[in-house]
Amino acid sequence: MISWERSINIKSAQEIEIMREAGRINAEALRATVALIEPGVTTAELNAAFEAVQKRYEVYSPFKNYPGPYPYPASICTSVNEELVHGIPGKRKLVEGDIVSIDAGTVYKGFVGDMSVTIGVGKVSPETERLIKVTEHALKVAISNMVPENTTGDVGYAVQTYVENQGYQVTRTYTGHGVGRKMHEGPQMPNYGKPGRGMRLREGMTIALEPMVLVGTSETVVKADQWTVASADGSLTAHFEHTVAITADGPQILTLLSEN
């Protein structure tokens, strides 16, 4: 189970800039990791590539040794096909047609950058490609709603409505979350909700938005390793995430390589 620090931590402009650098380093490490994805590569090799970039910057992942049934053993999560989140890197070799979600975090000067992407391995089916595109667009929908005076329910409703109109489901069990000095802060940010409900968004909040989309049922199961979360019916899943700051000038994505 994910542990939560429930308090809402409003960030100063200076703290947001530190988080932007944490996010930039994280994005650079993730880009190097994604570049290795091809049939035959193991998920452990992806983890090693990510750690190599972090080592250059003398930073570390908040994922490694994260408390749970046993401490999380890696610096990234690699979730393949029906695995939605928290897949543990290991000996598994990626094969043509797989999709793999890589969830990655970096701590820089005490602040966390957190993001994820879902990538096809080699040539994937049109149906798989569509799932990836819908999930990535769901993240854009969430980001566009990250403005002061909106509520967490407004954001969740926008994501849910878009995803369900595309014929897919969002998980009710796992959510986005506030992020900052801790990887999991308040508020929780579900990918479903009702307009006007939930917590009101304020300038200085920094939140990891992460649409988690399933082709079949919204129900999930936890595998025997006690970390990997998969769709209950074995159907495909996808996951995208950015850390976003709420500002008077609109939402700012903090997990980018550049301003572009």
C-alpha positions in Angstrom: 0.0 0.0 0.0 1.1 3.5 -0.8 1.8 5.6 2.3 0.5 9.2 2.4 1.5 12.5 3.9 -1.9 14.1 3.8 -0.9 17.7 4.3 -1.1 20.2 1.5 2.3 21.9 0.9 2.1 25.2 -1.0 5.4 25.8 -2.8 7.1 29.1 -3.2 8.3 30.3 -6.6 11.9 29.3 -5.6 10.7 25.8 -4.6 8.9 25.4 -7.8 12.1 26.2 -9.7 13.9 23.5 -7.7 11.2 21.1 -8.6 11.5 22.1 -12.3 15.1 21.1 -12.2 14.3 17.8 -10.5 11.8 17.3 -13.2 14.2 18.2 -16.0 16.8 15.7 -14.7 14.1 13.1 -14.4 13.0 13.7 -17.9 16.5 13.4 -19.2 17.0 10.1 -17.4 13.7 8.8 -18.7 14.5 9.8 -22.3 17.8 7.8 -22.1 15.8 4.8 -20.8 13.1 5.0 -23.4 15.8 5.1 -26.1 16.7 1.5 -25.2 13.3 0.1 -25.6 13.2 -2.6 -28.2 12.5 -6.4 -28.4 14.9 -8.4 -26.3 15.8 -5.7 -23.8 15.1 -6.6 -20.2 13.3 -4.3 -17.8 16.4 -4.5 -15.5 18.4 -3.0 -18.3 16.0 -0.1 -18.5 16.3 0.5 -14.7 20.1 0.5 -15.1 20.0 3.1 -17.8 17.9 5.4 -15.7 20.2 5.0 -12.7 23.2 5.8 -14.8 21.9 9.2 -15.7 20.9 9.9 -12.0 24.5 8.9 -11.0 25.9 11.5 -13.3 23.8 14.2 -11.6 24.4 12.7 -8.1 20.7 12.4 -7.5 18.5 9.5 -6.6 15.1 7.9 -7.0 12.4 8.2 -4.3 11.1 4.9 -5.5 14.1 2.8 -4.4 13.5 1.4 -0.9 10.0 3.0 -0.8 8.2 1.3 2.1 5.6 -1.4 1.4 5.2 -5.2 1.9 8.9 -5.1 1.3 10.9 -2.1 0.3 10.6 -1.3 -3.5 13.8 -2.7 -5.0 14.3 -0.5 -8.1 14.6 3.2 -9.2 11.8 3.0 -11.8 8.6 1.0 -12.3 8.3 -1.0 -15.5 4.7 -2.2 -16.1 4.1 -4.3 -19.2 0.8 -4.9 -21.0 -1.9 -5.7 -18.5 0.3 -4.3 -15.7 -1.0 -0.9 -14.8 1.5 0.5 -12.3 4.3 -0.5 -9.9 5.8 -3.3 -12.0 9.3 -4.3 -10.7 12.2 -4.3 -13.2 13.9 -7.7 -13.6 14.8 -10.4 -16.0 11.7 -10.1 -18.2 12.6 -9.4 -21.8 10.3 -7.1 -23.8 8.9 -8.6 -27.0 7.5 -7.2 -30.2 4.0 -5.8 -29.7 4.3 -5.2 -25.9 3.6 -1.9 -24.3 5.6 -0.8 -21.3 4.8 2.0 -18.8 7.9 3.5 -17.2 7.2 5.5 -14.1 10.2 7.4 -12.8 11.1 9.8 -10.0 14.1 11.9 -9.1 15.0 13.8 -5.9 17.0 17.0 -6.3 17.8 19.3 -3.4 15.1 17.6 -1.4 12.3 17.9 -3.9 10.7 15.2 -6.2 10.0 15.2 -9.9 7.6 12.4 -10.9 6.5 11.3 -14.4 5.7 8.3 -16.5 5.2 7.4 -20.2 3.9 4.4 -22.0 5.8 3.1 -25.0 5.2 0.5 -27.7 7.9 -2.1 -28.2 8.6 -2.4 -31.9 5.5 -2.6 -34.0 2.2 -2.6 -32.0 -1.3 -3.1 -33.1 -3.6 -0.2 -34.2 -5.7 -0.9 -31.1 -2.7 -0.7 -28.8 -1.5 2.5 -30.5 -4.9 4.1 -30.0 -4.8 3.2 -26.2 -1.5 4.9 -25.9 -2.7 8.0 -27.7 -5.9 8.3 -25.7 -4.1 7.9 -22.4 -1.5 10.6 -23.4 -4.3 12.9 -24.4 -6.1 12.3 -21.1 -3.0 13.7 -19.4 -3.3 16.8 -21.5 -7.0 17.1 -20.5 -6.0 16.9 -16.9 -3.3 19.5 -17.2 -5.6 22.0 -19.0 -7.9 21.9 -16.0 -5.2 22.6 -13.4 -6.1 26.2 -12.7 -6.9 28.0 -9.4 -10.5 27.6 -8.1 -11.1 24.4 -10.0 -11.5 21.4 -7.8 -10.0 17.9 -7.8 -13.5 16.7 -8.9 -13.4 19.0 -11.9 -10.1 17.6 -13.0 -11.1 14.0 -12.4 -14.5 14.5 -14.1 -12.7 15.9 -17.2 -10.4 12.9 -17.4 -13.1 10.3 -16.7 -15.5 11.8 -19.3 -12.9 11.9 -22.0 -11.6 8.4 -21.4 -15.0 6.8 -21.1 -16.2 8.5 -24.2 -13.3 6.8 -26.0 -14.6 3.4 -24.8 -12.0 2.8 -22.0 -12.0 2.8 -18.2 -10.1 4.7 -15.5 -9.0 2.9 -12.3 -10.9 3.8 -9.1 -8.2 2.4 -6.9 -5.1 4.4 -7.7 -4.8 8.2 -8.1 -2.5 11.1 -8.8 -1.2 13.0 -5.8 0.5 16.1 -4.5 4.2 15.9 -4.7 7.1 18.0 -3.3 9.4 17.2 -0.4 7.7 13.9 -0.3 6.7 11.7 -3.2 3.1 11.4 -1.9 1.6 14.5 -0.4 -2.0 15.8 -0.5 -4.2 16.2 -2.3 -5.2 12.9 -3.9 -6.1 13.5 -7.5 -8.5 10.7 -8.8 -9.0 10.2 -12.5 -12.8 10.4 -11.9 -15.1 12.7 -10.0 -17.9 15.2 -10.0 -17.7 18.8 -11.0 -17.3 21.2 -8.0 -16.5 18.4 -5.6 -13.3 17.7 -3.8 -10.5 20.1 -2.8 -10.2 23.5 -4.4 -7.0 24.0 -6.3 -4.7 26.9 -5.2 -1.6 28.6 -6.6 1.5 26.9 -5.4 0.1 23.4 -5.4 2.3 20.9 -7.2 0.5 17.7 -8.2 1.5 14.6 -10.1 -1.3 14.0 -12.6 -1.4 10.4 -13.8 -4.3 9.0 -16.0 -4.3 5.2 -15.7 -6.4 3.8 -18.4 -7.7 0.2 -18.9 -9.2 -1.4 -22.0 -11.5 -3.7 -20.1 -12.7 -3.6 -16.5 -11.7 -0.8 -14.2 -10.9 -3.4 -11.5 -7.4 -4.3 -10.6 -5.4 -7.0 -8.8 -2.0 -7.0 -7.0 0.3 -9.7 -8.2 2.3 -12.1 -6.0 5.3 -9.7 -5.7 2.9 -7.5 -3.7 3.8 -4.4 -5.8 2.7 -5.0 -9.4 -0.9 -3.8 -10.1 -2.6 -5.4 -13.1 -6.1 -5.3 -14.7 -8.3 -7.9 -13.2 -9.3 -9.2 -16.6 -5.9 -9.2 -18.1 -6.7 -6.5 -20.6 -4.2 -3.9 -21.8 -3.5 -0.8 -19.8 -1.5 2.5 -20.2 -0.2 5.2 -17.9 1.1 8.8 -18.4 2.1 11.3 -15.8 3.6 14.8 -15.3 4.3 16.9 -12.3 2.4 20.2 -12.7 2.4 23.4 -10.7 -0.7 25.6 -10.4 0.1 29.2 -11.0 -1.7 32.5 -11.8 -0.4 32.2 -15.3 -1.8 28.7 -15.9 -0.5 25.2 -15.3 3.2 24.7 -15.6 4.6 21.2 -16.4 7.7 20.7 -14.2 8.8 17.4 -15.8 10.0 18.6 -19.2 13.5 18.7 -20.8 12.8 22.3 -21.9 10.1 24.9 -22.0 9.0 23.5 -25.4 
